[in-house]
Each structure stands twice: as C-alpha cells, then as structure tokens.
Amino acid sequence: MALEKSRNLFKKFSDPLVSKLEGVNPATLTWLTLPTGLASAWLMMEAGTGEQGAMMFVGAAILMAAAMALDGLDGNLARATGNVTRWGDYLDHTLDRVLDVVWILAIGYNAVWFGHVELAWAAAMFAMFGSYLGTQAQAVAGSRNYGGFSRADRMVLTLVALLSAAVMAYLDSDGWGVWNGIEINPISMIIAISGIGGIYTFVIRFIKARADLQSLDKSKPLSTTKDKDTVDERPK
C-alpha cells in the first residue's frame, strides 16, 4: 500500500545518520530493536488512566517509533556499507515477527483499556497469516509480496491509536460506547484493525502469489527426475 512508499522517504532522511554509523555492525541495530520494542510493549500493557497512563502511552509510542527507526536503519546501513548478509535479513524478519505479535498481545492484555486476551491472540494470529505469505513468497519466488494491509500500515495506525489513547487517558475521557461487552476506544479499534487487516492481507497475498507462481512455473518449470533412469546399476 501507499505507506510502503515511505521507505524511500525514510532512506532520504536517514542517509546523513547512516554515514555516521559506517563503523557499526548492522546486526547491532537489528538486535537493539528487540529490547526497545519489548520496553514499548510493557508500557502498552501497563498503561492505565489519568496523567500517568497518558505518559505511559506516549512513552510506548516513542519507543515503538524508535524500534521502527532502528528496523529501517539496519538495512540502509547494511546496503550503504556493502554488508548485506542472508543472516542479517533472516534476523531482521524474525525480530519483526516477534515484535508484531508482542505488540498486539501487549495491547490486548491491557485490562484497563481492553482485556479480551482471546481476541488479542486471534488478531495476532491473523496478522501473522498475512506476514507469513509475504515472506513465503520471497522464499519461493525470490520477490517480496507487499500487497494488502502492510506492516508499515499497521505500525503507523498503532502509533495513532497509542497517542489517541494518551489523550483520552489524560482527559479521563470515556470510550465511544460498548459493543458485545467490548468498550470501543483506540486500543480496541487497533486490535480489530490488526485482525481484519491480517485476514484481508492473507487473501490478497494468496491470490497474487498464486498468479505469480503459476506464471513462473510456466516460464521456468522446476527440474524433475521423472524421465531419468533411476535403476540401480551397481554390481550385484
């Protein structure tokens, strides 16, 4: 989607910083996303109401944005220094998936603002369905499938939800009503968006991957041993 185009914009603004980090191993930045993201998750889960809750939501948003920035910087640094590796790419995708799940669950386990952990687990699972098809397409076809509701879209909307919740907490504002026992507020909304977006992404990426792979099978079929002589000719 459109937010994926922000990668080029981020690269433009991060290039000056990347030039100052040329002596740093890109994997160091990748690993730093984990404690930064986990600290953000803890604040998401523990944030309550009032001024303290507002500050915790703001802190969670800042740390989440920092983790996202580190996630972008490591790849830019690797390409700028010619230090692109398969391990680095694998590590980056692995930690992305870990934090995707942790952030959704952290919000879902916040008993003050949501507390329906079963729905949080479902949303996390659906989000992973979409992410899986993107990485699997890369593994099978060699090209990444970014269709549907991307990770960048979900992260930006999550930041908006956290900051909106901070404002509501500070003002001691109530939610926007109740639906089936679930209070409607920015936190419950991002859980719903993550889950529905994951299902949508799964369908879109599956359809695109099917078309791309079938086309690839026709133009470059996989090798087969069907017509080869497989008789064991060793002396008896």
VOPALUM-764622 format. One record per residue: x negated, y, z negated of N, C-alpha, C in turn. Coordinates in pm, whole numbers, padded with zeros to 5 digits, always signed. Layout:
BEGIN
XYZXYZXYZ
...
***
This chain:
BEGIN
-00083-00120+00000+00000+00000+00000-00087+00125+00000
-00020+00242-00008-00091+00368+00009-00200+00389-00095
-00176+00341-00219-00274+00365-00325-00406+00294-00301
-00405+00189-00216-00532+00124-00185-00625+00219-00109
-00568+00319-00040-00649+00416+00033-00727+00505-00063
-00686+00506-00190-00757+00587-00289-00899+00536-00312
-00928+00413-00268-01063+00359-00283-01166+00447-00213
-01132+00491-00091-01224+00577-00016-01242+00711-00085
-01132+00763-00141-01141+00891-00213-01226+00876-00338
-01208+00764-00410-01289+00739-00530-01437+00728-00494
-01466+00661-00382-01605+00646-00340-01667+00782-00312
-01591+00870-00249-01642+01003-00217-01682+01080-00343
-01597+01074-00443-01623+01150-00566-01724+01080-00658
-01739+00947-00642-01829+00874-00731-01972+00864-00676
-01990+00898-00550-02124+00886-00489-02233+00960-00568
-02209+01083-00615-02314+01151-00694-02352+01073-00819
-02255+01013-00885-02284+00934-01005-02356+00806-00969
-02315+00744-00859-02380+00620-00815-02528+00643-00789
-02561+00758-00730-02702+00788-00700-02786+00798-00826
-02723+00834-00940-02795+00845-01067-02804+00711-01141
-02731+00611-01091-02728+00480-01157-02805+00374-01079
-02888+00414-00986-02954+00319-00897-03044+00220-00971
-03088+00253-01091-03170+00160-01167-03090+00065-01254
-02957+00078-01250-02870-00005-01333-02822-00125-01254
-02819-00241-01319-02767-00362-01255-02615-00348-01243
-02557-00365-01124-02411-00352-01108-02333-00444-01202
-02389-00561-01232-02320-00655-01321-02301-00597-01461
-02390-00506-01502-02377-00441-01632-02248-00360-01638
-02220-00286-01531-02096-00209-01525-01975-00303-01523
-01988-00414-01450-01878-00510-01444-01846-00564-01582
-01948-00605-01658-01926-00659-01792-01868-00554-01886
-01905-00427-01867-01855-00321-01954-01704-00301-01941
-01648-00343-01827-01503-00329-01813-01428-00414-01915
-01488-00526-01958-01419-00617-02049-01396-00556-02188
-01500-00513-02261-01473-00453-02393-01392-00324-02383
-01413-00247-02276-01335-00124-02258-01187-00157-02239
-01161-00256-02155-01023-00297-02131-00958-00360-02253
-01034-00439-02329-00978-00501-02450-00947-00397-02556
-01030-00295-02567-01002-00187-02663-00874-00115-02624
-00856-00093-02494-00733-00032-02446-00612-00118-02480
-00626-00250-02461-00516-00343-02489-00477-00339-02636
-00576-00331-02726-00546-00327-02869-00463-00204-02904
-00499-00090-02844-00423+00033-02869-00282+00022-02813
-00268-00039-02696-00134-00059-02638-00046-00141-02731
-00103-00245-02788-00026-00338-02870+00010-00278-03006
-00075-00193-03059-00057-00141-03195+00012-00005-03201
+00026+00061-03086+00084+00196-03087+00228+00194-03137
+00258+00285-03228+00394+00294-03279+00458+00425-03238
+00521+00491-03332+00588+00618-03302+00517+00732-03373
+00565+00851-03352+00506+00967-03416+00376+01010-03351
+00309+01102-03416+00185+01158-03361+00076+01052-03347
+00066+00962-03447-00036+00858-03440-00010+00764-03321
+00115+00726-03302+00148+00640-03190+00117+00707-03058
+00146+00837-03049+00117+00912-02928-00032+00913-02897
-00113+00936-03002-00258+00938-02983-00311+00802-02940
-00251+00695-02993-00295+00561-02955-00260+00531-02810
-00144+00575-02765-00107+00555-02624-00200+00635-02533
-00232+00758-02572-00325+00839-02493-00462+00774-02488
-00507+00724-02603-00636+00654-02608-00636+00531-02519
-00525+00457-02522-00514+00338-02437-00522+00375-02290
-00457+00485-02252-00461+00530-02113-00602+00572-02072
-00671+00642-02161-00807+00687-02130-00901+00568-02112
-00893+00472-02204-00979+00354-02195-00945+00269-02074
-00817+00259-02041-00777+00184-01923-00831+00251-01796
-00822+00384-01790-00876+00457-01676-01028+00439-01667
-01095+00436-01782-01240+00415-01784-01275+00277-01732
-01197+00175-01771-01221+00040-01722-01202+00032-01571
-01099+00101-01520-01074+00104-01377-01187+00174-01303
-01240+00282-01363-01351+00354-01301-01476+00266-01295
-01504+00195-01403-01618+00104-01404-01601-00007-01300
-01476-00053-01285-01446-00157-01188-01474-00110-01045
-01452+00019-01020-01482+00072-00888-01629+00105-00871
-01692+00151-00978-01832+00192-00970-01926+00074-00944
-01896-00042-01003-01989-00154-00988-02004-00196-00841
-01893-00200-00769-01901-00236-00628-01970-00130-00544
-01940-00003-00572-02006+00105-00499-02156+00106-00524
-02195+00080-00649-02336+00075-00684-02406-00043-00616
-02338-00158-00615-02396-00276-00551-02421-00252-00403
-02325-00190-00335-02342-00164-00192-02447-00057-00166
-02452+00045-00253-02549+00154-00234-02692+00107-00255
-02712+00008-00343-02847-00040-00374-02881-00170-00302
-02791-00218-00217-02816-00343-00146-02821-00462-00238
-02747-00455-00348-02749-00561-00449-02615-00634-00455
-02555-00653-00337-02426-00724-00330-02452-00874-00339
-02385-00941-00432-02403-01085-00450-02267-01154-00462
-02267-01283-00431-02144-01361-00446-02104-01370-00593
-02202-01385-00680-02173-01392-00823-02109-01262-00872
-02160-01150-00826-02104-01022-00867-01959-01008-00823
-01929-01051-00701-01792-01044-00651-01702-01137-00731
-01751-01257-00761-01673-01354-00839-01646-01302-00979
-01748-01246-01044-01733-01192-01179-01633-01078-01180
-01642-00991-01082-01553-00876-01073-01408-00920-01064
-01379-01016-00975-01242-01064-00959-01194-01137-01085
-01283-01211-01149-01245-01285-01270-01204-01191-01382
-01286-01090-01408-01254-00995-01516-01131-00911-01482
-01111-00882-01353-00989-00812-01313-00865-00891-01353
-00868-01022-01324-00752-01106-01356-00732-01116-01507
-00842-01127-01581-00832-01135-01727-00764-01010-01783
-00810-00894-01739-00754-00769-01791-00612-00746-01743
-00581-00790-01622-00443-00777-01574-00347-00847-01670
-00381-00970-01707-00295-01047-01798-00295-00985-01938
-00412-00950-01988-00423-00896-02124-00344-00767-02138
-00350-00678-02039-00279-00551-02049-00128-00570-02050
-00077-00659-01964+00067-00683-01962+00113-00744-02094
+00036-00841-02144+00074-00906-02270+00062-00811-02388
-00040-00726-02388-00057-00630-02497+00063-00537-02508
+00111-00490-02394+00230-00405-02393+00352-00484-02440
+00362-00608-02391+00477-00690-02427+00482-00729-02573
+00365-00741-02636+00359-00779-02777+00376-00659-02871
+00392-00541-02815+00416-00423-02899+00559-00432-02952
+00573-00468-03078+00704-00493-03137+00788-00366-03151
+00724-00252-03157+00796-00126-03173+00862-00083-03042
+00791-00100-02931+00839-00049-02803+00898-00157-02712
+00867-00284-02738+00921-00390-02653+00946-00516-02735
+00843-00597-02758+00856-00711-02847+00913-00837-02787
+00953-00837-02661+01006-00958-02598+00891-01031-02529
+00820-01111-02608+00695-01170-02559+00719-01267-02444
+00835-01333-02443+00863-01428-02336+00873-01357-02200
+00928-01236-02201+00938-01159-02078+00801-01106-02036
+00718-01074-02133+00582-01028-02103+00502-01141-02037
+00515-01263-02090+00445-01377-02031+00494-01404-01889
+00624-01391-01868+00679-01411-01734+00625-01305-01637
+00622-01179-01682+00571-01071-01597+00424-01093-01563
+00346-01137-01662+00204-01163-01638+00186-01277-01538
+00268-01380-01550+00259-01494-01459+00294-01451-01316
+00401-01373-01300+00440-01328-01167+00333-01237-01106
+00273-01152-01188+00166-01065-01139+00047-01147-01090
+00018-01257-01162-00092-01343-01121-00062-01419-00992
+00065-01451-00970+00103-01517-00845+00059-01432-00725
+00092-01303-00732+00055-01214-00622-00095-01199-00607
-00165-01184-00719-00311-01170-00715-00377-01296-00661
-00323-01411-00699-00380-01538-00652-00377-01548-00501
-00266-01510-00440-00258-01521-00295-00355-01427-00226
-00384-01313-00287-00481-01222-00229-00621-01282-00227
-00664-01338-00341-00797-01397-00349-00806-01528-00271
-00696-01604-00269-00697-01729-00193-00707-01704-00043
-00641-01598+00004-00653-01561+00145-00797-01526+00179
-00865-01460+00087-01005-01426+00109-01090-01551+00113
-01060-01648+00026-01138-01771+00021-01120-01856+00146
-00997-01861+00199-00967-01948+00313-00994-01879+00447
-00949-01753+00459-00960-01683+00587-01080-01589+00594
-01137-01556+00480-01253-01466+00480-01216-01320+00476
-01086-01288+00468-01043-01149+00462-00940-01133+00350
-00948-01024+00279-00860-00999+00165-00722-00954+00212
-00619-01002+00146-00481-00965+00177-00432-00867+00071
-00415-00740+00107-00376-00637+00011-00228-00599+00024
-00148-00679+00093-00009-00645+00112+00070-00648-00017
+00190-00589-00014+00277-00592-00130+00244-00486-00233
+00277-00517-00358+00257-00425-00471+00119-00453-00528
+00023-00370-00491-00117-00398-00522-00152-00374-00668
-00270-00421-00705-00320-00399-00841-00336-00249-00869
-00384-00175-00769-00401-00031-00786-00267+00036-00814
-00163-00006-00744-00029+00049-00769+00014+00022-00913
-00005-00103-00957+00038-00142-01092-00040-00066-01198
-00171-00048-01177-00252+00021-01276-00213+00168-01289
-00189+00234-01177-00152+00375-01182-00017+00392-01251
+00080+00306-01218+00211+00314-01283+00202+00280-01432
+00112+00191-01469+00091+00160-01611+00037+00281-01685
-00056+00353-01623-00109+00475-01684+00003+00578-01704
+00088+00591-01604+00201+00683-01615+00293+00641-01729
+00318+00511-01741+00404+00460-01848+00344+00487-01985
+00213+00467-01999+00148+00490-02128+00156+00638-02168
+00131+00727-02073+00136+00870-02104+00280+00915-02132
+00377+00855-02060+00518+00888-02086+00559+00840-02225
+00511+00721-02263+00541+00670-02397+00476+00757-02504
+00357+00811-02473+00290+00900-02568+00374+01024-02595
+00431+01079-02488+00517+01198-02505+00640+01165-02588
+00703+01050-02557+00822+01009-02631+00790+00983-02778
+00674+00921-02803+00635+00892-02941+00612+01023-03018
+00546+01116-02956+00515+01243-03021+00643+01321-03054
+00740+01314-02963+00866+01386-02983+00968+01306-03063
+00928+01184-03104+01021+01094-03172+01149+01075-03092
+01131+01065-02961+01245+01051-02871+01292+00906-02864
+01420+00886-02857+01475+00752-02840+01459+00707-02695
+01485+00581-02672+01478+00529-02536+01595+00578-02453
+01608+00522-02334+01711+00564-02240+01832+00469-02242
+01850+00400-02351+01961+00308-02361+01913+00167-02385
+02008+00074-02391+01977-00066-02416+02046-00151-02310
+01974-00251-02260+02030-00342-02161+01999-00486-02203
+02103-00564-02231+02087-00703-02275+01991-00716-02393
+02001-00622-02486+01918-00627-02604+01777-00573-02585
+01749-00521-02467+01616-00466-02438+01627-00314-02429
+01549-00245-02512+01551-00099-02508+01482-00051-02381
+01547+00040-02311+01491+00094-02187+01401+00212-02220
+01274+00197-02194+01174+00302-02218+01058+00279-02121
+00957+00365-02119+00848+00347-02023+00776+00212-02035
+00768+00158-02156+00698+00031-02176+00777-00085-02117
+00908-00091-02146+00988-00199-02089+00998-00185-01938
+00996-00061-01888+01004-00040-01743+00880-00093-01672
+00761-00074-01731+00640-00121-01663+00630-00273-01669
+00686-00334-01774+00692-00480-01779+00779-00531-01665
+00896-00468-01647+00987-00509-01539+00924-00487-01403
+00859-00373-01384+00797-00342-01256+00685-00440-01225
+00607-00476-01326+00496-00571-01306+00548-00707-01263
+00656-00752-01328+00712-00882-01293+00775-00885-01155
+00863-00787-01129+00929-00781-00998+00828-00755-00887
+00731-00667-00916+00627-00639-00818+00543-00762-00786
+00520-00845-00888+00444-00968-00866+00517-01064-00773
+00648-01079-00796+00728-01167-00709+00728-01114-00566
+00751-00984-00552+00752-00921-00419+00618-00941-00349
+00509-00920-00422+00376-00935-00364+00350-01078-00321
+00394-01174-00402+00377-01315-00368+00444-01347-00235
+00567-01301-00219+00641-01329-00095+00575-01263+00025
+00541-01134+00012+00480-01061+00123+00346-01121+00164
+00264-01153+00066+00131-01207+00097+00139-01349+00150
+00236-01426+00103+00252-01562+00154+00290-01559+00302
+00385-01472+00336+00429-01462+00476+00315-01416+00566
+00239-01315+00520+00128-01265+00601+00017-01369+00613
-00014-01437+00503-00119-01538+00506-00081-01653+00599
+00045-01691+00596+00091-01799+00683+00069-01762+00829
+00107-01641+00867+00089-01597+01006-00059-01588+01043
-00140-01529+00954-00283-01512+00982-00355-01647+00994
-00324-01738+00903-00393-01867+00903-00350-01956+01019
-00223-01950+01055-00178-02028+01170-00241-01977+01298
-00256-01844+01308-00323-01786+01423-00470-01826+01427
-00532-01826+01310-00672-01865+01301-00692-02012+01333
-00596-02095+01293-00603-02239+01323-00597-02264+01474
-00522-02180+01545-00511-02197+01689-00637-02152+01761
-00695-02040+01716-00813-01986+01783-00942-02055+01740
-00949-02095+01613-01069-02160+01562-01029-02278+01475
-00986-02388+01538-00942-02504+01459-01055-02561+01375
-01018-02616+01261-01117-02678+01174-01171-02804+01240
-01297-02836+01211-01358-02956+01267-01293-03079+01207
-01295-03189+01282-01234-03313+01234-01321-03430+01274
-01313-03535+01199-01390-03656+01230-01299-03765+01287
-01178-03725+01328-01079-03822+01373-01129-03907+01489
-01194-03841+01586-01237-03911+01707-01378-03968+01698
-01440-03953+01583-01577-04003+01569-01574-04150+01528
-01677-04221+01573-01689-04363+01538-01735-04372+01394
-01652-04428+01309-01686-04438+01167-01720-04581+01127
-01744-04668+01226-01775-04808+01196-01911-04817+01131
-01922-04894+01027-02050-04913+00957-02137-05004+01040
-02247-04951+01098-02332-05029+01186-02458-05079+01116
-02458-05077+00985-02575-05127+00914-02582-05279+00928
-02703-05337+00929-02718-05483+00939-02645-05554+00828
-02579-05661+00862-02508-05743+00762-02603-05841+00696
***
